[in-house]
Amino acid sequence: MNTQAMGTAEETRVLVVEDDRGIAESLVRGSRQAGYSVEDVRTGRAALSVPSPDVVLLDLGLPDIDGVEVCRRLRKRRSSR
């Protein structure tokens, strides 16, 4: 990951999309300790409502929308800007 292209860690917004609370907590804790701004959600629908994160840590087996589909939609939204 090229953090120089995104700015400093504090400026980089990470979105964690994980329905398993234990895994999510570990990813959030590690990302925050590294200095990133982190938002975490449990569903694909919630992930799609977050405005343009810089980095997405995405579970592929979400309860509502397949993670691959969430990735497609996020990429499409990002490329249309």
Backbone as JSON Lines, residues from 0, in Angstrom:
{"i":0,"aa":"M","n":[0.85,-1.18,0.0],"ca":[0.0,0.0,0.0],"c":[0.89,1.23,0.0]}
{"i":1,"aa":"N","n":[0.63,2.15,-0.88],"ca":[1.4,3.37,-0.99],"c":[0.73,4.46,-0.17]}
{"i":2,"aa":"T","n":[1.13,4.6,1.09],"ca":[0.5,5.59,1.96],"c":[0.88,7.0,1.59]}
{"i":3,"aa":"Q","n":[2.02,7.19,0.89],"ca":[2.39,8.53,0.47],"c":[1.38,9.09,-0.51]}
{"i":4,"aa":"A","n":[0.84,8.24,-1.37],"ca":[-0.16,8.7,-2.34],"c":[-1.46,9.09,-1.64]}
{"i":5,"aa":"M","n":[-1.74,8.5,-0.48],"ca":[-2.97,8.79,0.24],"c":[-2.79,9.87,1.3]}
{"i":6,"aa":"G","n":[-1.58,10.17,1.68],"ca":[-1.34,11.12,2.75],"c":[-0.85,10.38,3.98]}
{"i":7,"aa":"T","n":[-0.87,11.06,5.12],"ca":[-0.41,10.43,6.36],"c":[-1.43,9.43,6.86]}
{"i":8,"aa":"A","n":[-0.99,8.58,7.77],"ca":[-1.89,7.57,8.34],"c":[-3.12,8.23,8.94]}
{"i":9,"aa":"E","n":[-2.94,9.35,9.62],"ca":[-4.07,10.03,10.27],"c":[-5.11,10.49,9.26]}
{"i":10,"aa":"E","n":[-4.66,10.79,8.03],"ca":[-5.57,11.25,6.99],"c":[-6.23,10.1,6.24]}
{"i":11,"aa":"T","n":[-5.67,8.91,6.35],"ca":[-6.17,7.75,5.62],"c":[-7.33,7.12,6.36]}
{"i":12,"aa":"R","n":[-8.46,7.0,5.66],"ca":[-9.67,6.45,6.26],"c":[-9.82,4.99,5.85]}
{"i":13,"aa":"V","n":[-9.85,4.12,6.85],"ca":[-9.98,2.69,6.64],"c":[-11.4,2.26,7.0]}
{"i":14,"aa":"L","n":[-12.0,1.49,6.13],"ca":[-13.32,0.91,6.4],"c":[-13.15,-0.58,6.6]}
{"i":15,"aa":"V","n":[-13.55,-1.07,7.77],"ca":[-13.53,-2.5,8.06],"c":[-14.95,-3.01,7.91]}
{"i":16,"aa":"V","n":[-15.14,-3.98,7.01],"ca":[-16.45,-4.57,6.77],"c":[-16.36,-6.04,7.16]}
{"i":17,"aa":"E","n":[-16.82,-6.36,8.35],"ca":[-16.67,-7.71,8.91],"c":[-17.82,-7.99,9.87]}
{"i":18,"aa":"D","n":[-18.53,-9.1,9.65],"ca":[-19.67,-9.42,10.51],"c":[-19.27,-10.17,11.77]}
{"i":19,"aa":"D","n":[-18.08,-10.72,11.82],"ca":[-17.59,-11.39,13.03],"c":[-16.97,-10.34,13.94]}
{"i":20,"aa":"R","n":[-17.6,-10.09,15.06],"ca":[-17.19,-9.0,15.96],"c":[-15.74,-9.16,16.43]}
{"i":21,"aa":"G","n":[-15.33,-10.36,16.74],"ca":[-13.95,-10.58,17.22],"c":[-12.92,-10.24,16.17]}
{"i":22,"aa":"I","n":[-13.16,-10.66,14.95],"ca":[-12.23,-10.34,13.86],"c":[-12.24,-8.84,13.61]}
{"i":23,"aa":"A","n":[-13.43,-8.24,13.58],"ca":[-13.54,-6.8,13.33],"c":[-12.79,-6.01,14.39]}
{"i":24,"aa":"E","n":[-12.96,-6.38,15.65],"ca":[-12.3,-5.65,16.74],"c":[-10.78,-5.71,16.59]}
{"i":25,"aa":"S","n":[-10.27,-6.86,16.2],"ca":[-8.83,-7.01,16.01],"c":[-8.33,-6.13,14.86]}
{"i":26,"aa":"L","n":[-9.05,-6.12,13.75],"ca":[-8.66,-5.28,12.6],"c":[-8.75,-3.8,12.94]}
{"i":27,"aa":"V","n":[-9.8,-3.41,13.63],"ca":[-9.97,-2.01,14.02],"c":[-8.86,-1.58,14.98]}
{"i":28,"aa":"R","n":[-8.61,-2.41,15.98],"ca":[-7.58,-2.08,16.97],"c":[-6.21,-1.93,16.3]}
{"i":29,"aa":"G","n":[-5.84,-2.86,15.45],"ca":[-4.55,-2.79,14.77],"c":[-4.43,-1.58,13.86]}
{"i":30,"aa":"S","n":[-5.5,-1.28,13.15],"ca":[-5.49,-0.13,12.25],"c":[-5.38,1.18,13.03]}
{"i":31,"aa":"R","n":[-6.1,1.27,14.13],"ca":[-6.02,2.5,14.95],"c":[-4.66,2.64,15.59]}
{"i":32,"aa":"Q","n":[-4.09,1.52,16.04],"ca":[-2.74,1.58,16.63],"c":[-1.71,2.04,15.61]}
{"i":33,"aa":"A","n":[-1.96,1.74,14.35],"ca":[-1.07,2.2,13.28],"c":[-1.32,3.65,12.9]}
{"i":34,"aa":"G","n":[-2.35,4.25,13.51],"ca":[-2.61,5.67,13.3],"c":[-3.68,6.0,12.28]}
{"i":35,"aa":"Y","n":[-4.38,4.98,11.78],"ca":[-5.41,5.22,10.77],"c":[-6.74,5.61,11.41]}
{"i":36,"aa":"S","n":[-7.5,6.39,10.68],"ca":[-8.87,6.7,11.06],"c":[-9.72,5.52,10.58]}
{"i":37,"aa":"V","n":[-10.49,4.9,11.48],"ca":[-11.18,3.66,11.14],"c":[-12.67,3.77,11.42]}
{"i":38,"aa":"E","n":[-13.45,3.25,10.48],"ca":[-14.88,3.05,10.68],"c":[-15.14,1.58,10.42]}
{"i":39,"aa":"D","n":[-15.99,0.97,11.24],"ca":[-16.29,-0.44,10.99],"c":[-17.8,-0.65,10.93]}
{"i":40,"aa":"V","n":[-18.17,-1.55,10.03],"ca":[-19.58,-1.9,9.83],"c":[-19.7,-3.41,9.72]}
{"i":41,"aa":"R","n":[-20.91,-3.91,9.88],"ca":[-21.13,-5.36,9.91],"c":[-21.77,-5.92,8.64]}
{"i":42,"aa":"T","n":[-22.29,-5.05,7.75],"ca":[-23.01,-5.53,6.57],"c":[-22.53,-4.83,5.31]}
{"i":43,"aa":"G","n":[-22.82,-5.45,4.17],"ca":[-22.5,-4.85,2.89],"c":[-23.28,-3.58,2.66]}
{"i":44,"aa":"R","n":[-24.54,-3.6,3.03],"ca":[-25.39,-2.41,2.86],"c":[-24.82,-1.23,3.63]}
{"i":45,"aa":"A","n":[-24.36,-1.47,4.85],"ca":[-23.76,-0.4,5.64],"c":[-22.46,0.09,5.0]}
{"i":46,"aa":"A","n":[-21.69,-0.84,4.44],"ca":[-20.42,-0.47,3.78],"c":[-20.68,0.47,2.62]}
{"i":47,"aa":"L","n":[-21.74,0.21,1.88],"ca":[-22.06,1.03,0.71],"c":[-22.56,2.42,1.09]}
{"i":48,"aa":"S","n":[-22.91,2.6,2.35],"ca":[-23.39,3.92,2.78],"c":[-22.26,4.8,3.32]}
{"i":49,"aa":"V","n":[-21.08,4.24,3.49],"ca":[-19.94,5.01,4.0],"c":[-19.33,5.81,2.85]}
{"i":50,"aa":"P","n":[-19.15,7.12,3.06],"ca":[-18.59,7.94,1.98],"c":[-17.11,7.67,1.73]}
{"i":51,"aa":"S","n":[-16.78,7.19,0.58],"ca":[-15.44,7.02,-0.01],"c":[-14.27,6.79,0.95]}
{"i":52,"aa":"P","n":[-14.16,5.59,1.51],"ca":[-12.97,5.3,2.32],"c":[-11.74,5.18,1.41]}
{"i":53,"aa":"D","n":[-10.57,5.34,1.99],"ca":[-9.33,5.2,1.22],"c":[-8.93,3.73,1.08]}
{"i":54,"aa":"V","n":[-9.19,2.96,2.13],"ca":[-8.83,1.54,2.18],"c":[-10.03,0.77,2.74]}
{"i":55,"aa":"V","n":[-10.3,-0.4,2.15],"ca":[-11.4,-1.24,2.64],"c":[-10.85,-2.62,2.98]}
{"i":56,"aa":"L","n":[-11.09,-3.06,4.21],"ca":[-10.79,-4.43,4.62],"c":[-12.13,-5.14,4.62]}
{"i":57,"aa":"L","n":[-12.33,-6.02,3.65],"ca":[-13.66,-6.52,3.32],"c":[-13.77,-8.03,3.47]}
{"i":58,"aa":"D","n":[-14.71,-8.46,4.31],"ca":[-15.06,-9.87,4.44],"c":[-15.88,-10.26,3.21]}
{"i":59,"aa":"L","n":[-15.57,-11.37,2.6],"ca":[-16.32,-11.78,1.41],"c":[-17.63,-12.48,1.77]}
{"i":60,"aa":"G","n":[-17.75,-13.01,2.98],"ca":[-18.95,-13.73,3.39],"c":[-19.82,-12.91,4.33]}
{"i":61,"aa":"L","n":[-20.44,-11.89,3.81],"ca":[-21.3,-11.02,4.62],"c":[-22.72,-11.56,4.66]}
{"i":62,"aa":"P","n":[-23.49,-11.18,5.67],"ca":[-24.84,-11.74,5.82],"c":[-25.88,-11.23,4.82]}
{"i":63,"aa":"D","n":[-25.65,-10.05,4.22],"ca":[-26.7,-9.48,3.36],"c":[-26.32,-9.42,1.88]}
{"i":64,"aa":"I","n":[-25.12,-8.94,1.58],"ca":[-24.66,-8.82,0.2],"c":[-23.31,-9.51,0.12]}
{"i":65,"aa":"D","n":[-23.1,-10.29,-0.92],"ca":[-21.83,-10.96,-1.13],"c":[-20.7,-9.92,-1.15]}
{"i":66,"aa":"G","n":[-19.61,-10.21,-0.47],"ca":[-18.49,-9.28,-0.39],"c":[-17.92,-8.9,-1.75]}
{"i":67,"aa":"V","n":[-17.92,-9.84,-2.69],"ca":[-17.42,-9.54,-4.03],"c":[-18.31,-8.48,-4.69]}
{"i":68,"aa":"E","n":[-19.61,-8.58,-4.48],"ca":[-20.53,-7.58,-5.02],"c":[-20.33,-6.22,-4.35]}
{"i":69,"aa":"V","n":[-20.09,-6.22,-3.06],"ca":[-19.8,-4.97,-2.35],"c":[-18.55,-4.34,-2.95]}
{"i":70,"aa":"C","n":[-17.54,-5.13,-3.19],"ca":[-16.29,-4.64,-3.79],"c":[-16.57,-4.03,-5.17]}
{"i":71,"aa":"R","n":[-17.34,-4.73,-5.98],"ca":[-17.67,-4.2,-7.32],"c":[-18.36,-2.84,-7.23]}
{"i":72,"aa":"R","n":[-19.33,-2.76,-6.33],"ca":[-20.07,-1.49,-6.2],"c":[-19.19,-0.37,-5.68]}
{"i":73,"aa":"L","n":[-18.33,-0.67,-4.72],"ca":[-17.42,0.36,-4.19],"c":[-16.46,0.82,-5.28]}
{"i":74,"aa":"R","n":[-15.93,-0.1,-6.05],"ca":[-15.0,0.26,-7.14],"c":[-15.71,1.09,-8.21]}
{"i":75,"aa":"K","n":[-16.93,0.69,-8.55],"ca":[-17.68,1.43,-9.55],"c":[-17.95,2.86,-9.08]}
{"i":76,"aa":"R","n":[-18.33,2.99,-7.84],"ca":[-18.59,4.32,-7.27],"c":[-17.31,5.15,-7.27]}
{"i":77,"aa":"R","n":[-16.2,4.53,-6.93],"ca":[-14.92,5.25,-6.87],"c":[-14.46,5.69,-8.26]}
{"i":78,"aa":"S","n":[-14.65,4.83,-9.26],"ca":[-14.19,5.16,-10.62],"c":[-15.08,6.18,-11.3]}
{"i":79,"aa":"S","n":[-16.29,6.37,-10.81],"ca":[-17.2,7.34,-11.43],"c":[-17.0,8.75,-10.88]}
{"i":80,"aa":"R","n":[-16.06,8.91,-9.94],"ca":[-15.8,10.26,-9.41],"c":[-14.91,11.03,-10.32]}
